[in-house]
Amino acid sequence: MTVYKPPLRDIRFVLDHVVDLATVSSWPGFEHVDPDLTRGVLEEAGRFMSRVIAPLDRQGDLEGATHHSDGSVTLPASFRSAYAGFVEAGWNAVKSPVEYGGHGFPAVVAIAVQEMLTSSCMAFSLCPMLTQGGALLVEQYGSEDHKSVYLEKLVSGAWSGAMVLSEPQAGTDLGAIRTRAEPQDDGTWRISGTKIFITWGEHDLTENIVHFVLARTADSPPGTRGLSVFMVPKFLPDSEGRPGIKNDVTCVSIEHKIGINASPTCVLAFGERDGAVGYLLGNEHDGLKTMFTMMNDARLHVAAEGLGISERALQLAGAFASSRVQGRAIGSSEGAGSPIIDHPDVRRNMLTIRSHTEAMRGLLYDNAARFDAERHHPDPAAAKRAGDIGRLLTPMAKAWCTDVGVDMASLGIQIHGGMGYVEETGAAQLWRDARIGPIYEGTNGVQAIDLVTRKLPTGGGSAVHAYLDEIEEVAQSAAAVGLTGMADNLATAREALATATAWLLDARQPTDRLAGATPYLRMFGMVAGARYLTAAAVAAHRLKDKGDPDGYLAAKIGTAAFYTGHILPTAQALLPAVTAGAASLETAGGSATLVP
């Protein structure tokens, strides 16, 4: 597998010219964030991830995590030393508040760091992702006592966090959860039940693990209305806040998966003896609302998995295609072989990966910046608008980026040919690792349903209409600088998306909206991707007047032209699928006819 090279130049380009980090950094709360500091942080993050974390990727895939008879789980020794260095360098604390030991950077800077971490080793990246989400949960819903004991340790990464939701009978349907929580006289709760698919639920990288558990209290309402969130540490903190007595939590087993082998996916048993001690976060019966703080944060990070895998596939396939000599390209010297990157079909595949990677980077960075604006923009109206658009983009970004990540990893295998189908090149591992993304944090079908049933109708459709207006403005900017073909293609796709949006907002039958949800999300993602690539092309066109000695700016324009000319037209083709309604699904046969 080739050495990972952090795409720092492109990361900085998107931050500077697509999401306007300079403006984000000018808002209250970011006074300490200046361009030089941010540039230095990104460069150091790139060095650390590529030199310390990336070498773990192959080893972790081969060795994986090991479950022992006493319930403990161990990782390779190199993971422990790398994680210690990760914590010591402060990479877990990039976006956390300064008052709890964090660095207080904008979320958009943190997502850039997360991209590099995920590209380096996706399996490793899941532990910090969940820990950061847990810290956010404690910050928003923990008592002052909880914060004093747990928050700095979670912010630093000295203690890790785990999201504990699923059960054998309750995957997506969290209303079916049976894990119980019984109140105690001392204000704590006793948790009992079995949880499955718990990412990093047990390991040996940190001195304590804090489980954030969805459970049902006695006499609670049925369904999700009866759920509450409890903080359940692996070791109960002593009077000085250090890990003390082992709590009644046991890792029964870990799953044997097709990918992310170094990420322990655990079956956890709570309360096999006297009950696991837990602490209520937020209000009783408000558990799903409370947990969404952690879940929505995780969804952006999972979206970054699609981006990170695609970037790695781009680099791996590019190195192979540049060195693999096969056949003779048209126009090459007689008798000489050509690197396969000179063949048009391979170039098309490489441009497909490259353009999707850059499109995802623009989308994710903008999505994160919207939440920075919601929390820090000095104009309340602008802050609200940004938050509404951020919430609109989140389910689309999570689903589209993870689906695209799988597609680009698969295309990377194709570029390798037969060598891609053997493990030694590393191309196969990228596909295996990427495949969990469309399942994580709510399957992509659920994300599509959330998008069309909850996010689109917000404010009578005000958020989606505001975003459509922004796409139109980008198309007009492209036309103004002479990128007319790109502008026309974006405007045409935008109109198709607007038509699909109006149809879904007006649909009277819920089943019609549900039937069109997934093709609509795919369509939305493709058009949004074009919006960010076009914005980058406009910026590159304007900067070219100052010179382009290595052709980087020309390549940005060319990548956007390829995507809007070759990829984007397929977005319009999804319109009939969006507006077909549920009847076609029903007339194709009932459930019985779909089962062989």
Secondary structure, DSSP 8 states (H G I E B T S, - for coil): -------HHHHHHHHHHTS-HHHHTTSTT-TT--HHHHHHHHHHHHHHIIIIITTHHHHHHHH--EE-TTS-EE--HHHHHHHHHHHHTTGGGSSS-GGGT-----HHHHHHHHHHHHHH-HHHHHHHHHHHHHHHHHHHH--HHHIIIIIHHHHHTSEEEEEE--BTTBSS-GGG---EEEE-TTS-EEEEEEEEEEETSS-SSSSEEEEEEEEEETT--SGGGGEEEEEEESEEE-TTSSEEEE-SEEEEEE---SS-TTS-EEEEEE-SSS-EEEEEESSTT-HHHHHHHHHHHHHHHHHHHHHHHHHHHHHHHHHHHHH-B-S--TTS-TT---BGGGSHHHHHHHHHHHHHHHHHHHHHHHHHHHHHHHHH-SSHHHHHHHHHHHHHHHHHHHHHHHHHHHHHHHHHHHHHGGGGGSGGGSHHHHHHHHTTTTTTTS-HHHHHHHIIIIITTGGGTHHHHHHHHHHHHHHHHHHHTT-HHHHHHHHHHHHHHHHHHHHHHH---HHHHHHHHHHHHHHHHHHHHHHHHHHHHHHHHHHGGG--TTSHHHHHHHHHHHIIIIITHHHHTTHHHHHS-SHHHHHT--HHHH--
